[in-house]
Amino acid sequence: MTAISLGMPSVPTKLAERRKSRQIQVGSVAVGGDAPVSVQSMTTTRTSDIGATLQQIAELTASGCQIVRVACPTQDDADALATIARKSQIPVIADIHFQPKYVFAAIEAGCAAVRVNPGNIKQFDDKVKEIAQAARDHGTPIRIGVNAGSLDKRLLQKYGKATPEALVESALWEASLFEEHDFHDIKISVKHNDPVIMIEAYKQLAAQCDYPLHLGVTEAGPAFQGTIKSAVAFGALLSQGIGDTIRVSLSAPPAEEVKVGLQILESLNLKQRGLEIVSCPSCGRAQVDVYKLAEEVTAGLTGMEVPLRVAVMGCVVNGPGEAREADLGVASGNGKGQIFVKGEVIKTVPESKIVETLIEEAMKLAEQMEKDGIPSGEPSVSVAD
């Protein structure tokens, strides 16, 4: 009899081979090459408020963020960079606009990388040689961050608006200026608020250079809209192997950006999955309150880091099959639930006992998986029909 593998796939399926990009080092995080795709976010505090900024970085680190960016619009912010870079648990990128002097300040402060937006830094091209030398001396990568809203006026005149071609030309032009000074420790982004334009820009850019690429839909919007736009755009590119770091830009707390980014990577099997709750939607077949069951099970298992799939099903149509395919599951109906562990029914319990039984069995499985050395991931929740 042929054995059937249940639960999480042991070897994630790849949709496409990763694009071959050069690898750079952003502090302790390798970016590009064969390094995993990493998740970034950005603080919302005033960088000059060192305590508040470090507190938010700590919260982002706890949520799974791997690289953090901080704004540096003033001298006070620049003065705070050295302390923040030294005390942060994850690599800090300084975000520089308008003033070239802050680029040098960030490099001197020991930031893991510096993001520059050539379109809005006056006389930026004239400073490239000095920036390249300083960055080389300190081993600091430079991200050339091109945005549709701050495109160089010369390119706006040439193309009429921020087309994919305009974004790519801007990025490659600035990269070529660094290349003239033999500096190649570069990462590039070409962001736009329209996912279709953004996707096309990154596809063109990926075909024309081997630099690692940072993906972003800029000004993606409120949480729901921004999540959808980012998931669509990142999914389209990452599924083709394009993208080395990502940042989900939401009008929401930065930890939410990280949560969405991690979920996108997990959904594409680009990151080890953690806890996954598979639950059915509401329908006329449901004989229990599936929403309530799923929420209570999710709350009870929050913080579990082993890759465990738990199915919470509310009817006899899809329930037994989904529960059997998960590591742990329940098929509910008629005031009771059949509890499945690794494909086998181990007991039937009253509806009032379903949640506590699932949590108890999940803890047993997690303990065994940890003993077996199964790597942990980050929590995720999905919904199955």
Secondary structure, DSSP 8 states (H G I E B T S, - for coil): ------SS-SS---SS-------EEETTEEESTTS--EEEEE--S-TT-HHHHHHHHHHHHHHT--EEEEE--SHHHHHHHHHHHHH-SS-EEEEE-S-HHHHHHHHHTT-SEEEE-GGGSTTHHHHHHHHHHHHHHHT--EEEEEEGGG--HHHHHHHSS--HHHHHHHHHHHHHHHHTTT---EEEEEE-SSHHHHHHHHHHHHHH--S-BEE--TT--BHHHHHHHHHHHHHHHHTTT--SEEE---BS-HHHHHHHHHHHHHHTTSS-EEEEEEE----TT--S-HHHHHHHHHHHHTT--S--EEEEE-STTTHHHHHHHSSEEEEEETTEEEEEETTEEEEEEEGGGHHHHHHHHHHHHHHHHHHTT----EEEEEE--
